[in-house]
Amino acid sequence: MPERPQWPRRPPWWPEDEPFGPNRGPWSPDAGMRRRFLRRLVLGLAVFFGVVFAIGALAVTLADRAFGAGHARPFARVMGLGVVLAIAFLLARRSIRRTAGPIGDVMEAARSVAGGDYGARVDVRGPGDVRRLASAFNEMAARLESNEERRRRLMADVAHELRTPMTVIRGHAEGALDGVYEPDRAHLMRIVEETDLMARLLDDLQTLSMAEAGVLNLHRERADVGGLVDDAMAAMQVRADSAGVSLIRDVPDGLPQPEVDRVRIGQVLSNLVSNALRYTAAGGTVTLRAETLEDAVALTVADTGSGIPPEALPHVFDRFAKSSDSGGSGLGLAIAKQLVEAHGGTITAASEPGRGTTMRVVLPATQA
């Protein structure tokens, strides 16, 4: 049997685990809803005309018995028509009130959302299709409200993060212009360092936004897991040596080769190792481990550092989530999460204060 086509085509940025709509194909859920509506309409019309015919026939029969056959048919028809019209009016009034009321609520709420009130919701009531419409509207409004809240929070966080380097740059530039100090190498280097910090922050935000929108290009190829771990260790070895922390490799041979973007997964591992080194004291260890699961490969970065407080653990992958002594932007783990999920994988964190933190990345595996 040929595969059923998707109507319309899902855009590349739409989440894989969510249905794309509006879907108007012949096998779509919307098409099923339309078919149900048409069946109900036809059935309702058939019942209506059947009732009209039955009442009219009953009125004629009763009139014939009361006044004699054939003598009161005009009166019977008028009486039957009046009864039918009265019943039709009552049924139509009830049906319109039952359907138009909830739809009117949705229209009013839609106008509120269009005006910027994303907290508008409607009561789920009325016929089945109208209830589904109200539920879909409430879900849409909730998502818009959540997106708006994230946008506002992001703008506030970006403004906060950019304010410090901008203040430093302005202070050094104005000091040099006012003659407070000479524009020597030390002061100019401080300006350069702050501009580099701003550039990294903007690059991180761009990567994060592209990953969240699903438009980040991934150059997938089969990658040796041991090579990925070795590259991450080589990039962090000098820093580990200067901090007095040992990097330990625990990667068995014969692991499956997942199809990944080597640069992006290398970025994830380097970020996890960098975080582990930041919170691990001299004499501690950071272990990079790999293992095979049923249909995936797990990469683990475990340290013997200070750990993460229990109240902060659920938020480690949020934007700009960082401890008070962190020197980063707070975007590293948020980017790591988006990059891993873009590969169809998962990333989790487990920690116990004073005993270290374990970050675990699980990627779908392709056997070599």
Summary of the structure (lengths in Angstrom):
residues: 368
radius of gyration: 33.7
end to end distance: 31.6
largest distance: 121.3
contacts: 1007
relative contact order: 0.07
helix: 57%
strand: 12%
